[in-house]
Amino acid sequence: MKFDYLIVGAGLFGAVFANEVQRRGKSCLIIDRRKHIAGNIYTEEEKGIQVHKYGAHIFHTSDKRVWDYISQFAEFNHYINSPVAVYGDELYNLPFNMNTFSKMWNIKTPAEAKAIIASQIADLHITEPKNLEEQALSLVGRDVYEKLIKGYTEKQWGRDCKDLPAFIIKRLPLRFVYDNNYFNDPYQGIPKGGYTAIVEKMIGNIPVQLGISYRDFLAENAAKGEAADSFDKVLYTGMIDEYFDYCLGELQYRSVRFEEEVLEDCENYQGNAVVNYTERNVPYTRIIEHKHFEFGKQKDTVITREYPATWKRGDEPYYPINDETNNALYERYLELAKKEQNVLFGGRLGQYRYYDMDKVILAALTMAEEELKNVFQNN
Ligand code: UDP
């Protein structure tokens, strides 16, 4: 068969791109090395509950265009993420807000909270935070940093907070009102029926081959000779360094081990979808109780503990580690990528970026638009 695009990776980026170009008359073939579609947003029903098999995904965006786009594929519920953090026998609301501060210092007003934070950082004289530790301290002071950030972050990333980029902590809102909503975005929710159904709809009738890597696909395809499939272009959403055979060295990633447990006849295990464990010596970072994303009333429950892990070749690369060294190496891979004729690189792994789902969608829509513009200009 002759296809306009070979899409490597059936995750969110690949599916959005494929849907867009196919709707505008282009043909695609999608391949994925996993045995299922939907990449890391893959959900699977267990005990009547949608289980997020590769970590919890909560959809949130400030972009009305992205919200309207995703809403074509699913109805979203009104879930609002309000995680709690456990530190020893203390429990705090997240993100950092007046509920957190009030519990931490037994105070009531924003002025009191601001005064305590200011007094805790007065002698640090941080003007421009150089790393995550300085960023966190300058935002929330020493107590919150020590109890709710330092341990969690160091086990999540496997590094000292002084050796991590500041932007990671800026993902979390900080506010001086009593508001536990983890996100600032006006649009938020969980898709009824799970994320896999969304990707299924995006893919529609586009052919998909699962359980095959790009390399094996190319080899098998070449072996078919005359009968081989052909493509004008490739969209590659795997790891960019792997694509180039790590010729400039390895980019670093952080992995996670998910330990899932089905608790029969336990209607409500932890009372919240997300509970973070912020102490360094608790080996997992959080426990997800999936039913609470959907206000589930099933008699059983499913929980997942997340154990951050060092990444080595062959492991799942969940998080790019966007520090200066890795970003500089990525830039060099990007130079190679630009020279690669007829190959596009997209997604968290193809673009080595700590992307949220809404940013993935926006980037895929933009790439598709750009592609189609070029295609139509060239014709
Ligand atoms: N973080 C923290 N304490 C928490 C939750 C998060 O210090 O209880 C920090 C940590 O450095 C983490 C970052 O905030 O890597 C971003 O957290 P987010 O929940 O956005 O991470 P994700 O859901 O992408 O894993």
Residues whose N, C-alpha, C, O or C-beta is under 5 A from the ligand:
A	BS01	UDP	A85 L148 I149 Y152 T153 Q156 I168 I169 R171 N276
